[in-house]
């Protein structure tokens, strides 16, 4: 298994968890649940997506620093990706 594939497993797990949470938020809205409960769950979805994004960027930085990959990213490109999550 390649490093990229190993790093993808936790990212996919986080994204699947976020997908389930988002489905829960949709169901909450459809059933007319309390606004505060909906917002709390929506915030959890947002955090899960942010963490997945940070994990992807961190993996990319490790690969870039190690010189792996076909077209290595510059430091500016990595910084731009990272800041796009902020």
PDB file of N, CA, C and O in Angstrom, chain B, residues numbered from 101:
ATOM      1  N   UNK B 101       0.844  -1.181   0.000  1.00  0.00           N
ATOM      2  CA  UNK B 101       0.000   0.000   0.000  1.00  0.00           C
ATOM      3  C   UNK B 101       0.890   1.246   0.000  1.00  0.00           C
ATOM      4  O   UNK B 101       1.842   1.331   0.776  1.00  0.00           O
ATOM      5  N   UNK B 102       0.589   2.181  -0.845  1.00  0.00           N
ATOM      6  CA  UNK B 102       1.362   3.415  -0.942  1.00  0.00           C
ATOM      7  C   UNK B 102       1.045   4.326   0.241  1.00  0.00           C
ATOM      8  O   UNK B 102       0.024   4.172   0.911  1.00  0.00           O
ATOM      9  N   UNK B 103       1.943   5.273   0.477  1.00  0.00           N
ATOM     10  CA  UNK B 103       1.735   6.247   1.553  1.00  0.00           C
ATOM     11  C   UNK B 103       0.447   7.023   1.304  1.00  0.00           C
ATOM     12  O   UNK B 103      -0.320   7.273   2.233  1.00  0.00           O
ATOM     13  N   UNK B 104       0.211   7.404   0.053  1.00  0.00           N
ATOM     14  CA  UNK B 104      -0.988   8.172  -0.289  1.00  0.00           C
ATOM     15  C   UNK B 104      -2.238   7.381   0.078  1.00  0.00           C
ATOM     16  O   UNK B 104      -3.187   7.931   0.637  1.00  0.00           O
ATOM     17  N   UNK B 105      -2.233   6.091  -0.240  1.00  0.00           N
ATOM     18  CA  UNK B 105      -3.390   5.264   0.063  1.00  0.00           C
ATOM     19  C   UNK B 105      -3.582   5.118   1.564  1.00  0.00           C
ATOM     20  O   UNK B 105      -4.715   5.140   2.044  1.00  0.00           O
ATOM     21  N   UNK B 106      -2.487   4.969   2.318  1.00  0.00           N
ATOM     22  CA  UNK B 106      -2.580   4.857   3.772  1.00  0.00           C
ATOM     23  C   UNK B 106      -3.121   6.145   4.380  1.00  0.00           C
ATOM     24  O   UNK B 106      -3.914   6.103   5.321  1.00  0.00           O
ATOM     25  N   UNK B 107      -2.704   7.269   3.857  1.00  0.00           N
ATOM     26  CA  UNK B 107      -3.171   8.557   4.375  1.00  0.00           C
ATOM     27  C   UNK B 107      -4.625   8.795   4.009  1.00  0.00           C
ATOM     28  O   UNK B 107      -5.328   9.521   4.711  1.00  0.00           O
ATOM     29  N   UNK B 108      -5.086   8.191   2.918  1.00  0.00           N
ATOM     30  CA  UNK B 108      -6.459   8.407   2.464  1.00  0.00           C
ATOM     31  C   UNK B 108      -7.478   7.710   3.364  1.00  0.00           C
ATOM     32  O   UNK B 108      -8.623   8.156   3.450  1.00  0.00           O
ATOM     33  N   UNK B 109      -7.088   6.633   4.032  1.00  0.00           N
ATOM     34  CA  UNK B 109      -8.040   5.877   4.842  1.00  0.00           C
ATOM     35  C   UNK B 109      -8.660   6.735   5.953  1.00  0.00           C
ATOM     36  O   UNK B 109      -9.885   6.774   6.066  1.00  0.00           O
ATOM     37  N   UNK B 110      -7.852   7.427   6.783  1.00  0.00           N
ATOM     38  CA  UNK B 110      -8.486   8.256   7.820  1.00  0.00           C
ATOM     39  C   UNK B 110      -9.284   9.429   7.236  1.00  0.00           C
ATOM     40  O   UNK B 110     -10.286   9.845   7.816  1.00  0.00           O
ATOM     41  N   UNK B 111      -8.849   9.952   6.112  1.00  0.00           N
ATOM     42  CA  UNK B 111      -9.593  11.044   5.473  1.00  0.00           C
ATOM     43  C   UNK B 111     -10.958  10.541   5.022  1.00  0.00           C
ATOM     44  O   UNK B 111     -11.977  11.191   5.252  1.00  0.00           O
ATOM     45  N   UNK B 112     -10.967   9.384   4.379  1.00  0.00           N
ATOM     46  CA  UNK B 112     -12.244   8.813   3.932  1.00  0.00           C
ATOM     47  C   UNK B 112     -13.155   8.512   5.114  1.00  0.00           C
ATOM     48  O   UNK B 112     -14.366   8.721   5.034  1.00  0.00           O
ATOM     49  N   UNK B 113     -12.584   8.025   6.202  1.00  0.00           N
ATOM     50  CA  UNK B 113     -13.392   7.763   7.401  1.00  0.00           C
ATOM     51  C   UNK B 113     -14.011   9.044   7.936  1.00  0.00           C
ATOM     52  O   UNK B 113     -15.180   9.063   8.321  1.00  0.00           O
ATOM     53  N   UNK B 114     -13.225  10.112   7.959  1.00  0.00           N
ATOM     54  CA  UNK B 114     -13.748  11.403   8.430  1.00  0.00           C
ATOM     55  C   UNK B 114     -14.857  11.906   7.504  1.00  0.00           C
ATOM     56  O   UNK B 114     -15.881  12.410   7.967  1.00  0.00           O
ATOM     57  N   UNK B 115     -14.647  11.768   6.206  1.00  0.00           N
ATOM     58  CA  UNK B 115     -15.650  12.241   5.254  1.00  0.00           C
ATOM     59  C   UNK B 115     -16.939  11.417   5.330  1.00  0.00           C
ATOM     60  O   UNK B 115     -18.035  11.962   5.202  1.00  0.00           O
ATOM     61  N   UNK B 116     -16.807  10.122   5.535  1.00  0.00           N
ATOM     62  CA  UNK B 116     -18.007   9.281   5.692  1.00  0.00           C
ATOM     63  C   UNK B 116     -18.771   9.661   6.956  1.00  0.00           C
ATOM     64  O   UNK B 116     -20.002   9.703   6.958  1.00  0.00           O
ATOM     65  N   UNK B 117     -18.033   9.938   8.031  1.00  0.00           N
ATOM     66  CA  UNK B 117     -18.668  10.361   9.278  1.00  0.00           C
ATOM     67  C   UNK B 117     -19.404  11.686   9.050  1.00  0.00           C
ATOM     68  O   UNK B 117     -20.537  11.858   9.501  1.00  0.00           O
ATOM     69  N   UNK B 118     -18.757  12.615   8.351  1.00  0.00           N
ATOM     70  CA  UNK B 118     -19.390  13.902   8.061  1.00  0.00           C
ATOM     71  C   UNK B 118     -20.626  13.710   7.183  1.00  0.00           C
ATOM     72  O   UNK B 118     -21.633  14.396   7.360  1.00  0.00           O
ATOM     73  N   UNK B 119     -20.545  12.785   6.247  1.00  0.00           N
ATOM     74  CA  UNK B 119     -21.693  12.501   5.379  1.00  0.00           C
ATOM     75  C   UNK B 119     -22.879  12.012   6.208  1.00  0.00           C
ATOM     76  O   UNK B 119     -24.015  12.426   5.976  1.00  0.00           O
ATOM     77  N   UNK B 120     -22.616  11.134   7.170  1.00  0.00           N
ATOM     78  CA  UNK B 120     -23.679  10.651   8.053  1.00  0.00           C
ATOM     79  C   UNK B 120     -24.244  11.761   8.914  1.00  0.00           C
ATOM     80  O   UNK B 120     -25.455  11.847   9.120  1.00  0.00           O
ATOM     81  N   UNK B 121     -23.357  12.616   9.418  1.00  0.00           N
ATOM     82  CA  UNK B 121     -23.813  13.743  10.235  1.00  0.00           C
ATOM     83  C   UNK B 121     -24.672  14.693   9.405  1.00  0.00           C
ATOM     84  O   UNK B 121     -25.686  15.200   9.886  1.00  0.00           O
ATOM     85  N   UNK B 122     -24.265  14.932   8.160  1.00  0.00           N
ATOM     86  CA  UNK B 122     -25.035  15.830   7.295  1.00  0.00           C
ATOM     87  C   UNK B 122     -26.416  15.241   6.995  1.00  0.00           C
ATOM     88  O   UNK B 122     -27.413  15.964   6.975  1.00  0.00           O
ATOM     89  N   UNK B 123     -26.469  13.943   6.765  1.00  0.00           N
ATOM     90  CA  UNK B 123     -27.771  13.294   6.552  1.00  0.00           C
ATOM     91  C   UNK B 123     -28.653  13.472   7.789  1.00  0.00           C
ATOM     92  O   UNK B 123     -29.864  13.665   7.680  1.00  0.00           O
ATOM     93  N   UNK B 124     -28.023  13.403   8.970  1.00  0.00           N
ATOM     94  CA  UNK B 124     -28.762  13.627  10.212  1.00  0.00           C
ATOM     95  C   UNK B 124     -29.290  15.045  10.311  1.00  0.00           C
ATOM     96  O   UNK B 124     -30.417  15.262  10.757  1.00  0.00           O
ATOM     97  N   UNK B 125     -28.484  16.013   9.896  1.00  0.00           N
ATOM     98  CA  UNK B 125     -28.911  17.416   9.925  1.00  0.00           C
ATOM     99  C   UNK B 125     -30.097  17.620   8.979  1.00  0.00           C
ATOM    100  O   UNK B 125     -31.065  18.297   9.325  1.00  0.00           O
ATOM    101  N   UNK B 126     -30.018  17.039   7.801  1.00  0.00           N
ATOM    102  CA  UNK B 126     -31.124  17.156   6.837  1.00  0.00           C
ATOM    103  C   UNK B 126     -32.399  16.567   7.429  1.00  0.00           C
ATOM    104  O   UNK B 126     -33.470  17.164   7.327  1.00  0.00           O
ATOM    105  N   UNK B 127     -32.281  15.401   8.044  1.00  0.00           N
ATOM    106  CA  UNK B 127     -33.451  14.768   8.667  1.00  0.00           C
ATOM    107  C   UNK B 127     -34.002  15.634   9.796  1.00  0.00           C
ATOM    108  O   UNK B 127     -35.216  15.738   9.967  1.00  0.00           O
ATOM    109  N   UNK B 128     -33.108  16.254  10.564  1.00  0.00           N
ATOM    110  CA  UNK B 128     -33.549  17.124  11.651  1.00  0.00           C
ATOM    111  C   UNK B 128     -34.360  18.299  11.114  1.00  0.00           C
ATOM    112  O   UNK B 128     -35.384  18.667  11.689  1.00  0.00           O
ATOM    113  N   UNK B 129     -33.901  18.880  10.019  1.00  0.00           N
ATOM    114  CA  UNK B 129     -34.617  20.015   9.428  1.00  0.00           C
ATOM    115  C   UNK B 129     -35.962  19.561   8.880  1.00  0.00           C
ATOM    116  O   UNK B 129     -36.977  20.233   9.060  1.00  0.00           O
ATOM    117  N   UNK B 130     -35.958  18.417   8.211  1.00  0.00           N
ATOM    118  CA  UNK B 130     -37.204  17.890   7.631  1.00  0.00           C
ATOM    119  C   UNK B 130     -38.258  17.572   8.687  1.00  0.00           C
ATOM    120  O   UNK B 130     -39.457  17.691   8.432  1.00  0.00           O
ATOM    121  N   UNK B 131     -37.808  17.169   9.868  1.00  0.00           N
ATOM    122  CA  UNK B 131     -38.766  16.821  10.933  1.00  0.00           C
ATOM    123  C   UNK B 131     -39.049  17.990  11.867  1.00  0.00           C
ATOM    124  O   UNK B 131     -39.790  17.848  12.840  1.00  0.00           O
ATOM    125  N   UNK B 132     -38.459  19.146  11.572  1.00  0.00           N
ATOM    126  CA  UNK B 132     -38.757  20.344  12.347  1.00  0.00           C
ATOM    127  C   UNK B 132     -38.123  20.383  13.723  1.00  0.00           C
ATOM    128  O   UNK B 132     -38.715  20.914  14.662  1.00  0.00           O
ATOM    129  N   UNK B 133     -36.924  19.829  13.857  1.00  0.00           N
ATOM    130  CA  UNK B 133     -36.232  19.826  15.146  1.00  0.00           C
ATOM    131  C   UNK B 133     -35.844  21.237  15.552  1.00  0.00           C
ATOM    132  O   UNK B 133     -35.833  22.155  14.731  1.00  0.00           O
ATOM    133  N   UNK B 134     -35.531  21.394  16.803  1.00  0.00           N
ATOM    134  CA  UNK B 134     -35.158  22.675  17.389  1.00  0.00           C
ATOM    135  C   UNK B 134     -33.958  23.274  16.664  1.00  0.00           C
ATOM    136  O   UNK B 134     -33.006  22.568  16.331  1.00  0.00           O
ATOM    137  N   UNK B 135     -34.012  24.568  16.424  1.00  0.00           N
ATOM    138  CA  UNK B 135     -32.963  25.281  15.690  1.00  0.00           C
ATOM    139  C   UNK B 135     -31.595  25.113  16.352  1.00  0.00           C
ATOM    140  O   UNK B 135     -30.599  24.894  15.662  1.00  0.00           O
ATOM    141  N   UNK B 136     -31.537  25.211  17.661  1.00  0.00           N
ATOM    142  CA  UNK B 136     -30.256  25.094  18.361  1.00  0.00           C
ATOM    143  C   UNK B 136     -29.645  23.712  18.153  1.00  0.00           C
ATOM    144  O   UNK B 136     -28.431  23.589  17.991  1.00  0.00           O
ATOM    145  N   UNK B 137     -30.474  22.675  18.156  1.00  0.00           N
ATOM    146  CA  UNK B 137     -29.979  21.317  17.927  1.00  0.00           C
ATOM    147  C   UNK B 137     -29.430  21.167  16.508  1.00  0.00           C
ATOM    148  O   UNK B 137     -28.392  20.540  16.294  1.00  0.00           O
ATOM    149  N   UNK B 138     -30.137  21.745  15.556  1.00  0.00           N
ATOM    150  CA  UNK B 138     -29.713  21.674  14.156  1.00  0.00           C
ATOM    151  C   UNK B 138     -28.372  22.383  13.980  1.00  0.00           C
ATOM    152  O   UNK B 138     -27.463  21.850  13.344  1.00  0.00           O
ATOM    153  N   UNK B 139     -28.251  23.571  14.538  1.00  0.00           N
ATOM    154  CA  UNK B 139     -27.012  24.344  14.402  1.00  0.00           C
ATOM    155  C   UNK B 139     -25.849  23.620  15.073  1.00  0.00           C
ATOM    156  O   UNK B 139     -24.737  23.622  14.545  1.00  0.00           O
ATOM    157  N   UNK B 140     -26.086  23.007  16.218  1.00  0.00           N
ATOM    158  CA  UNK B 140     -25.036  22.256  16.902  1.00  0.00           C
ATOM    159  C   UNK B 140     -24.533  21.115  16.026  1.00  0.00           C
ATOM    160  O   UNK B 140     -23.326  20.909  15.902  1.00  0.00           O
ATOM    161  N   UNK B 141     -25.449  20.380  15.425  1.00  0.00           N
ATOM    162  CA  UNK B 141     -25.052  19.271  14.555  1.00  0.00           C
ATOM    163  C   UNK B 141     -24.386  19.769  13.276  1.00  0.00           C
ATOM    164  O   UNK B 141     -23.455  19.139  12.775  1.00  0.00           O
ATOM    165  N   UNK B 142     -24.853  20.886  12.753  1.00  0.00           N
ATOM    166  CA  UNK B 142     -24.241  21.459  11.554  1.00  0.00           C
ATOM    167  C   UNK B 142     -22.807  21.898  11.850  1.00  0.00           C
ATOM    168  O   UNK B 142     -21.924  21.744  11.006  1.00  0.00           O
ATOM    169  N   UNK B 143     -22.575  22.436  13.029  1.00  0.00           N
ATOM    170  CA  UNK B 143     -21.220  22.815  13.427  1.00  0.00           C
ATOM    171  C   UNK B 143     -20.317  21.583  13.505  1.00  0.00           C
ATOM    172  O   UNK B 143     -19.139  21.655  13.156  1.00  0.00           O
ATOM    173  N   UNK B 144     -20.864  20.458  13.961  1.00  0.00           N
ATOM    174  CA  UNK B 144     -20.083  19.214  14.022  1.00  0.00           C
ATOM    175  C   UNK B 144     -19.710  18.747  12.620  1.00  0.00           C
ATOM    176  O   UNK B 144     -18.598  18.266  12.405  1.00  0.00           O
ATOM    177  N   UNK B 145     -20.625  18.882  11.666  1.00  0.00           N
ATOM    178  CA  UNK B 145     -20.336  18.525  10.274  1.00  0.00           C
ATOM    179  C   UNK B 145     -19.216  19.405   9.736  1.00  0.00           C
ATOM    180  O   UNK B 145     -18.291  18.924   9.082  1.00  0.00           O
ATOM    181  N   UNK B 146     -19.310  20.688  10.017  1.00  0.00           N
ATOM    182  CA  UNK B 146     -18.303  21.627   9.543  1.00  0.00           C
ATOM    183  C   UNK B 146     -16.923  21.291  10.105  1.00  0.00           C
ATOM    184  O   UNK B 146     -15.933  21.327   9.374  1.00  0.00           O
ATOM    185  N   UNK B 147     -16.848  20.965  11.389  1.00  0.00           N
ATOM    186  CA  UNK B 147     -15.561  20.594  11.998  1.00  0.00           C
ATOM    187  C   UNK B 147     -15.011  19.320  11.368  1.00  0.00           C
ATOM    188  O   UNK B 147     -13.810  19.217  11.118  1.00  0.00           O
ATOM    189  N   UNK B 148     -15.880  18.358  11.112  1.00  0.00           N
ATOM    190  CA  UNK B 148     -15.429  17.101  10.508  1.00  0.00           C
ATOM    191  C   UNK B 148     -14.852  17.350   9.114  1.00  0.00           C
ATOM    192  O   UNK B 148     -13.833  16.764   8.748  1.00  0.00           O
ATOM    193  N   UNK B 149     -15.494  18.208   8.347  1.00  0.00           N
ATOM    194  CA  UNK B 149     -14.985  18.529   7.009  1.00  0.00           C
ATOM    195  C   UNK B 149     -13.668  19.290   7.091  1.00  0.00           C
ATOM    196  O   UNK B 149     -12.751  19.039   6.310  1.00  0.00           O
ATOM    197  N   UNK B 150     -13.576  20.221   8.038  1.00  0.00           N
ATOM    198  CA  UNK B 150     -12.324  20.967   8.223  1.00  0.00           C
ATOM    199  C   UNK B 150     -11.181  20.018   8.560  1.00  0.00           C
ATOM    200  O   UNK B 150     -10.088  20.139   8.008  1.00  0.00           O
ATOM    201  N   UNK B 151     -11.429  19.083   9.460  1.00  0.00           N
ATOM    202  CA  UNK B 151     -10.382  18.142   9.858  1.00  0.00           C
ATOM    203  C   UNK B 151      -9.950  17.270   8.684  1.00  0.00           C
ATOM    204  O   UNK B 151      -8.765  16.975   8.530  1.00  0.00           O
ATOM    205  N   UNK B 152     -10.896  16.862   7.867  1.00  0.00           N
ATOM    206  CA  UNK B 152     -10.545  16.072   6.680  1.00  0.00           C
ATOM    207  C   UNK B 152      -9.672  16.900   5.744  1.00  0.00           C
ATOM    208  O   UNK B 152      -8.681  16.401   5.211  1.00  0.00           O
ATOM    209  N   UNK B 153     -10.036  18.153   5.545  1.00  0.00           N
ATOM    210  CA  UNK B 153      -9.244  19.036   4.688  1.00  0.00           C
ATOM    211  C   UNK B 153      -7.841  19.247   5.217  1.00  0.00           C
ATOM    212  O   UNK B 153      -6.874  19.214   4.455  1.00  0.00           O
ATOM    213  N   UNK B 154      -7.722  19.465   6.526  1.00  0.00           N
ATOM    214  CA  UNK B 154      -6.401  19.645   7.128  1.00  0.00           C
ATOM    215  C   UNK B 154      -5.558  18.387   6.978  1.00  0.00           C
ATOM    216  O   UNK B 154      -4.354  18.468   6.734  1.00  0.00           O
ATOM    217  N   UNK B 155      -6.185  17.229   7.121  1.00  0.00           N
ATOM    218  CA  UNK B 155      -5.462  15.967   6.967  1.00  0.00           C
ATOM    219  C   UNK B 155      -4.948  15.821   5.538  1.00  0.00           C
ATOM    220  O   UNK B 155      -3.824  15.367   5.326  1.00  0.00           O
ATOM    221  N   UNK B 156      -5.757  16.201   4.567  1.00  0.00           N
ATOM    222  CA  UNK B 156      -5.342  16.127   3.164  1.00  0.00           C
ATOM    223  C   UNK B 156      -4.155  17.061   2.914  1.00  0.00           C
ATOM    224  O   UNK B 156      -3.177  16.670   2.277  1.00  0.00           O
ATOM    225  N   UNK B 157      -4.244  18.283   3.413  1.00  0.00           N
ATOM    226  CA  UNK B 157      -3.152  19.248   3.226  1.00  0.00           C
ATOM    227  C   UNK B 157      -1.890  18.766   3.935  1.00  0.00           C
ATOM    228  O   UNK B 157      -0.794  18.861   3.381  1.00  0.00           O
ATOM    229  N   UNK B 158      -2.033  18.249   5.158  1.00  0.00           N
ATOM    230  CA  UNK B 158      -0.873  17.763   5.900  1.00  0.00           C
ATOM    231  C   UNK B 158      -0.197  16.614   5.158  1.00  0.00           C
ATOM    232  O   UNK B 158       1.031  16.553   5.096  1.00  0.00           O
ATOM    233  N   UNK B 159      -0.981  15.715   4.601  1.00  0.00           N
ATOM    234  CA  UNK B 159      -0.421  14.601   3.830  1.00  0.00           C
ATOM    235  C   UNK B 159       0.313  15.121   2.602  1.00  0.00           C
ATOM    236  O   UNK B 159       1.390  14.634   2.256  1.00  0.00           O
ATOM    237  N   UNK B 160      -0.273  16.107   1.955  1.00  0.00           N
ATOM    238  CA  UNK B 160       0.366  16.702   0.785  1.00  0.00           C
ATOM    239  C   UNK B 160       1.670  17.376   1.134  1.00  0.00           C
ATOM    240  O   UNK B 160       2.629  17.311   0.365  1.00  0.00           O
ATOM    241  N   UNK B 161       1.721  18.034   2.302  1.00  0.00           N
ATOM    242  CA  UNK B 161       2.957  18.696   2.722  1.00  0.00           C
ATOM    243  C   UNK B 161       4.042  17.663   2.990  1.00  0.00           C
ATOM    244  O   UNK B 161       5.198  17.868   2.619  1.00  0.00           O
ATOM    245  N   UNK B 162       3.683  16.560   3.628  1.00  0.00           N
ATOM    246  CA  UNK B 162       4.680  15.513   3.888  1.00  0.00           C
ATOM    247  C   UNK B 162       5.220  14.955   2.580  1.00  0.00           C
ATOM    248  O   UNK B 162       6.425  14.744   2.445  1.00  0.00           O
ATOM    249  N   UNK B 163       4.342  14.715   1.621  1.00  0.00           N
ATOM    250  CA  UNK B 163       4.785  14.194   0.324  1.00  0.00           C
ATOM    251  C   UNK B 163       5.683  15.182  -0.381  1.00  0.00           C
ATOM    252  O   UNK B 163       6.698  14.804  -0.966  1.00  0.00           O
ATOM    253  N   UNK B 164       5.311  16.451  -0.327  1.00  0.00           N
ATOM    254  CA  UNK B 164       6.102  17.474  -1.001  1.00  0.00           C
ATOM    255  C   UNK B 164       7.489  17.575  -0.378  1.00  0.00           C
ATOM    256  O   UNK B 164       8.493  17.662  -1.085  1.00  0.00           O
ATOM    257  N   UNK B 165       7.534  17.564   0.945  1.00  0.00           N
ATOM    258  CA  UNK B 165       8.816  17.666   1.633  1.00  0.00           C
ATOM    259  C   UNK B 165       9.691  16.447   1.371  1.00  0.00           C
ATOM    260  O   UNK B 165      10.918  16.544   1.344  1.00  0.00           O
ATOM    261  N   UNK B 166       9.042  15.293   1.177  1.00  0.00           N
ATOM    262  CA  UNK B 166       9.790  14.064   0.919  1.00  0.00           C
ATOM    263  C   UNK B 166      10.190  13.947  -0.551  1.00  0.00           C
ATOM    264  O   UNK B 166      10.975  13.072  -0.916  1.00  0.00           O
ATOM    265  N   UNK B 167       9.650  14.827  -1.392  1.00  0.00           N
ATOM    266  CA  UNK B 167       9.972  14.791  -2.813  1.00  0.00           C
ATOM    267  C   UNK B 167       9.185  13.742  -3.580  1.00  0.00           C
ATOM    268  O   UNK B 167       9.548  13.398  -4.704  1.00  0.00           O
ATOM    269  N   UNK B 168       8.098  13.223  -2.981  1.00  0.00           N
ATOM    270  CA  UNK B 168       7.268  12.228  -3.658  1.00  0.00           C
ATOM    271  C   UNK B 168       6.338  12.915  -4.650  1.00  0.00           C
ATOM    272  O   UNK B 168       6.083  14.115  -4.558  1.00  0.00           O
ATOM    273  N   UNK B 169       5.844  12.138  -5.589  1.00  0.00           N
ATOM    274  CA  UNK B 169       4.852  12.648  -6.523  1.00  0.00           C
ATOM    275  C   UNK B 169       5.446  13.048  -7.849  1.00  0.00           C
ATOM    276  O   UNK B 169       6.656  13.220  -7.992  1.00  0.00           O
ATOM    277  N   UNK B 170       4.549  13.195  -8.831  1.00  0.00           N
ATOM    278  CA  UNK B 170       4.978  13.529 -10.185  1.00  0.00           C
ATOM    279  C   UNK B 170       5.306  15.011 -10.333  1.00  0.00           C
ATOM    280  O   UNK B 170       6.289  15.375 -10.978  1.00  0.00           O
ATOM    281  N   UNK B 171       4.476  15.864  -9.731  1.00  0.00           N
ATOM    282  CA  UNK B 171       4.700  17.303  -9.856  1.00  0.00           C
ATOM    283  C   UNK B 171       4.645  17.915  -8.457  1.00  0.00           C
ATOM    284  O   UNK B 171       3.567  18.259  -7.974  1.00  0.00           O
ATOM    285  N   UNK B 172       5.801  18.052  -7.804  1.00  0.00           N
ATOM    286  CA  UNK B 172       5.815  18.583  -6.442  1.00  0.00           C
ATOM    287  C   UNK B 172       5.248  19.990  -6.382  1.00  0.00           C
ATOM    288  O   UNK B 172       5.425  20.789  -7.302  1.00  0.00           O
ATOM    289  N   UNK B 173       4.563  20.279  -5.286  1.00  0.00           N
ATOM    290  CA  UNK B 173       3.979  21.600  -5.088  1.00  0.00           C
ATOM    291  C   UNK B 173       5.018  22.528  -4.487  1.00  0.00           C
ATOM    292  O   UNK B 173       5.908  22.106  -3.749  1.00  0.00           O
ATOM    293  N   UNK B 174       4.882  23.791  -4.821  1.00  0.00           N
ATOM    294  CA  UNK B 174       5.754  24.793  -4.212  1.00  0.00           C
ATOM    295  C   UNK B 174       5.222  25.128  -2.819  1.00  0.00           C
ATOM    296  O   UNK B 174       4.084  24.804  -2.481  1.00  0.00           O
ATOM    297  N   UNK B 175       6.053  25.774  -2.029  1.00  0.00           N
ATOM    298  CA  UNK B 175       5.626  26.196  -0.699  1.00  0.00           C
ATOM    299  C   UNK B 175       4.439  27.145  -0.795  1.00  0.00           C
ATOM    300  O   UNK B 175       3.528  27.079   0.030  1.00  0.00           O
ATOM    301  N   UNK B 176       4.438  28.023  -1.788  1.00  0.00           N
ATOM    302  CA  UNK B 176       3.325  28.960  -1.974  1.00  0.00           C
ATOM    303  C   UNK B 176       2.026  28.224  -2.298  1.00  0.00           C
ATOM    304  O   UNK B 176       0.962  28.601  -1.806  1.00  0.00           O
ATOM    305  N   UNK B 177       2.103  27.183  -3.118  1.00  0.00           N
ATOM    306  CA  UNK B 177       0.906  26.411  -3.459  1.00  0.00           C
ATOM    307  C   UNK B 177       0.338  25.706  -2.224  1.00  0.00           C
ATOM    308  O   UNK B 177      -0.876  25.679  -2.021  1.00  0.00           O
ATOM    309  N   UNK B 178       1.212  25.144  -1.416  1.00  0.00           N
ATOM    310  CA  UNK B 178       0.769  24.469  -0.195  1.00  0.00           C
ATOM    311  C   UNK B 178       0.145  25.472   0.768  1.00  0.00           C
ATOM    312  O   UNK B 178      -0.891  25.200   1.374  1.00  0.00           O
ATOM    313  N   UNK B 179       0.784  26.631   0.906  1.00  0.00           N
ATOM    314  CA  UNK B 179       0.242  27.665   1.785  1.00  0.00           C
ATOM    315  C   UNK B 179      -1.139  28.110   1.308  1.00  0.00           C
ATOM    316  O   UNK B 179      -2.045  28.303   2.119  1.00  0.00           O
ATOM    317  N   UNK B 180      -1.298  28.271   0.013  1.00  0.00           N
ATOM    318  CA  UNK B 180      -2.599  28.685  -0.530  1.00  0.00           C
ATOM    319  C   UNK B 180      -3.665  27.641  -0.236  1.00  0.00           C
ATOM    320  O   UNK B 180      -4.782  27.986   0.148  1.00  0.00           O
ATOM    321  N   UNK B 181      -3.324  26.349  -0.414  1.00  0.00           N
ATOM    322  CA  UNK B 181      -4.271  25.283  -0.087  1.00  0.00           C
ATOM    323  C   UNK B 181      -4.655  25.322   1.379  1.00  0.00           C
ATOM    324  O   UNK B 181      -5.835  25.242   1.722  1.00  0.00           O
ATOM    325  N   UNK B 182      -3.660  25.444   2.240  1.00  0.00           N
ATOM    326  CA  UNK B 182      -3.915  25.466   3.670  1.00  0.00           C
ATOM    327  C   UNK B 182      -4.815  26.629   4.039  1.00  0.00           C
ATOM    328  O   UNK B 182      -5.773  26.455   4.793  1.00  0.00           O
ATOM    329  N   UNK B 183      -4.521  27.816   3.518  1.00  0.00           N
ATOM    330  CA  UNK B 183      -5.303  28.995   3.850  1.00  0.00           C
ATOM    331  C   UNK B 183      -6.721  28.944   3.271  1.00  0.00           C
ATOM    332  O   UNK B 183      -7.621  29.611   3.781  1.00  0.00           O
ATOM    333  N   UNK B 184      -6.921  28.168   2.229  1.00  0.00           N
ATOM    334  CA  UNK B 184      -8.267  28.052   1.662  1.00  0.00           C
ATOM    335  C   UNK B 184      -9.212  27.356   2.641  1.00  0.00           C
ATOM    336  O   UNK B 184     -10.431  27.470   2.511  1.00  0.00           O
ATOM    337  N   UNK B 185      -8.667  26.646   3.605  1.00  0.00           N
ATOM    338  CA  UNK B 185      -9.500  25.979   4.619  1.00  0.00           C
ATOM    339  C   UNK B 185      -9.832  26.888   5.789  1.00  0.00           C
ATOM    340  O   UNK B 185     -10.708  26.572   6.594  1.00  0.00           O
ATOM    341  N   UNK B 186      -9.147  28.001   5.887  1.00  0.00           N
ATOM    342  CA  UNK B 186      -9.356  28.897   7.036  1.00  0.00           C
ATOM    343  C   UNK B 186     -10.616  29.715   6.869  1.00  0.00           C
ATOM    344  O   UNK B 186     -10.949  30.521   7.738  1.00  0.00           O
TER     345      UNK B 186
END
